[in-house]
């Protein structure tokens, strides 16, 4: 009997030992459990962003801003003695390539975290993989509302499009005094979230009657004659343009052609950069003067100086714009959690640290998380287009507000 009991105990001990050895997502160093991608002197992370093709003007400065931040941190000794290594993948803004890139980073490169994944189509397409693996995913170049409910290992920073749409309704009513509004929206996650948020906001403000038309367009459309004609029939005093880059620029061009140059327009923060104005202005010189944009970065000369110094040192030929700033904020957010986690760098340890984060030292006014709360930034302002030294720029025209 005694021999049988001993044999059973040995089998149990062997089983437990084999189970422990089978967990390849972390390693034990002394008393510390380190997740994949973490060593005593290094933290390896990955990002996916468009680096080639027509949208590289967004991804290139975005990644440069992130890299500049990490280079600055590493120059000062890293975080708790560990330098940050950033691996980059180019998905060309294509969802299938984004999924492949995420799989490569997690399973082949074995990164500790995904930081700054850029682009709503790719981020949404990769959501289930990241959720299933439980790897920390910090800051997305996306405002997809689904990411606020994706799970505890997701840490959005940018305002989600659903919330932005709600806040747009507040600005439409209180700042533009709009009475006849038309929403022209991209018929995908971006535009649909924005439209839903705008309608929800109007309903809560008891102003849903001011919305006169909802006009969709395809993300690949290049001719906006029909949508603009439908909008013109409503004789609006405000047009909400919920589309990205070339689509929004095409709408402004067709507004110009239709003689709608005196109508105020308001677009998403995703277009809040001078590079967008350079694309849109040549064909919409009059319409663009009544364009307004949402924004979530509260930039001052003092807050921007560290970024300007880093870009001058590491990427002097890359423009400093809203995309560069967004990449910098992605780096700030990840490092804020890394500092708070100290040596508790299992995935659970990092997530636990982020759940108590309240970060107010960066370009965003406040980034905070708690268990079950993943809203991202909630304070935004509206900027208008101004012409300075022969070029168009955005200039803040309202205070930062949130929808309550």
C-alpha positions, 0 to 999 in steps of 0.5 A: 500500500505504501509503495502504491501511495508513493507511486501515485505521489510521484506521478502527480509530482511529475504531472505538475512539473510537466505542466509547469514546463509546458507554459512557454509564454513566460520564464522564471528569473529568481522570484520574478515571472517574466513574460515572453519578450522580456529579459533582464535588460530588454523588453521586446515589443511590436507594432504594425503600421502602413509604411508603404503605399498612398497612406504611408504619409500617416504611418511613416511619421507615426512610427517615427514618433514612437521610435523617437520616444523609445530611443529617448527612453533608452538613451536615459537608461531604459525603464527599470534597467531594461531597454525597449526594442521595437519590431516593426511590420508593414501591413500596407493598410490591408487587414489580411496583412495586418493579421499576418503581421500580428501573428508573426509578432506574437508567435514567431518574434514572441514580443511582450506587447503590441504597441501602437497598432495602426488602422481600424481595418487591421486592428479590428481584424486582429482583435480576436487573436490578441484577445485569445492570446491575452497579450497586452495591446496598448494604444491603437491608431483606431477609434473603433468602439468595439475596442473599448469592450474587447477585454482587459488586455486592450488599452485604447487611448484615442477617443472612439468614434462612437464617443466622438460622434456624440461629442460632435452633436454637442458641438453642432448644437452648442458651438455651431447653433446648427438647425439643419445637419447632414451626415455624410459617412464612410459605410464601414466601422469608422463612419457607422460608429460615428453616425451612431454616436452623433444620433445618440448624442442628438437624442440625449440632447433632445435635438434629433430633429436637426438631422436632415439626412444620412448619406453613406459612401464607400471607402474606395469611392472617388466620385462624390457627386451623388452624395453631395447633390443629396446633401445640397437638396437639404440646404444644410447649415452644417455637414458632418464628414465622417470619412478618412483622408482621400474620401473626406478630401473628395467630399470637400472637392465636390462641395466646391464644385456644387457651390457649397463653399459657405457651408460649415463642415466638421470632420473626425480627428483622424483628419486633424493634420496639415498633411490632410489639408495639403491633399484637400486644399488644391481642389477645394480652396474655398470649401476648406476655409469652412472646414473644422476638425475634432482634436484630442491632443492638448498641445503646448510649446512646453509639452511638445518640446521633448518630441521636437528635441527627439525628432531633431536628433533621431529623425530630422527629415520627418515632419512633426505633425499629429501622426508623429504626436500620436506615435509619441503618445503610444510610446508614452502610454506603454512606458507609463505602464511599464514603469508602474509594473516595475519587475512584475512583467508577466502579462497579468502583472503589466495588465494589473499595473495598467488598471491603476494607471492615471497618467497626466504627464504627456501630450494627452490631458489624461490617460487612465484605466481601471478594471473594466474601464477602457474608454480612452481620452474623452476630452476633445476640442474643435479647430478651424482652418486658418491660412498662415504664410501661404499654407493652411493650418488647423487652429483650436477654436473651442475649449476642450469638452466632454459629453456628459 
